[in-house]
Amino acid sequence: MNKLRRWKADRRGTATIEMGLTLPLLFLVMFPPMEFARYTFADRTLKDSVNEGARFAALTLTVPGSTVTEDDVRDIVIQNAGGYAPERDAIDITYFPAKVPGARVTVTANADFGEIFNVFGDLTHRVDGTRTLF
């Protein structure tokens, strides 16, 4: 009977048990908002880089005699996207009605999000931007 009383009164390891019970809940509450913030930042970064590429394309590609190529526009998008840069062949550049002054230039890029904690599953988001040269 004395052994049982001593065992019930022994508090060693209690903090470890409490930590083991609360840590999974803490991770469950902490990581999804962090992942959502990263996703929002990646989305905003890609949209800004695509908008910058579209602006550059509208100002240079439709000017007669311009030596700027579509690869230069792709480089602008990739440089501005930083760590969230899309693949070169995932960047599309289209013109409406044609590649002439005043044409609407649309730059579209696709990129994988690349989640760390895999909270949202596989995310691929599409970002695009359009600029018109008047």
Protein Blocks (a to p, Z undefined) as FASTA:
>chain_A
ZZmmmmmmpmghklmmmmmmmmmmmmmmmmmmmmmmmmmmmmmmmmmmmmmmmmmmmmmm
mpghiabdfklmmmmmmmmnmmmlccfklpccdddfbdcehiacdddddddekiaklmno
paddddddddddZZ
